[in-house]
Amino acid sequence: MKRTKLKGVLVSQYKSKNTGADVFVYRVSGTEEALDTFEDAKAEHFRTDDEGHPIFHTTTYVADSITIIVSENNEGEYNVYPDSSELQKKQALVKAMGGDLGKAIAEETARQMVGNRGNQNNVAVKAMKAVDEGTEDNDEGESKEEKPAKPATRAKRAKTKA
């Protein structure tokens, strides 16, 4: 199974007219190859914002700044989802510990999530500035060339190469 990672920064949220569920909208950035994979995965559901940046809609809130995973199985079928592995680890820890310790871990996790909201917004702003400037830190902390998602579609990106 092939997995591609992109970055997402929360730009808005709304209530679905059909289900009433909260929908979180993330502005997507990544390498040109990752953006192509994202566009392929979203197919007819691929959308851009008013500025031409790809956007990702999800009912799963993880944080204001997230990793978006695109997985492709052997049959060429895609799945696009926010990486919630850190949150799932904390949930498993709370369940495993149980009792007062589990409750304390859950309360501390909730406090961190709520308390860091303002901090995450600052991180999100810095991340988008890095994308707009064309550089971002990779997982190893090294700066790498990151193409902003403008123009958004593969066809537009191909035209700019010619």
Summary of the structure (lengths in Angstrom):
residues: 162
radius of gyration: 17.4
end to end distance: 32.5
largest distance: 62.6
contacts: 433
relative contact order: 0.18
helix: 43%
strand: 30%
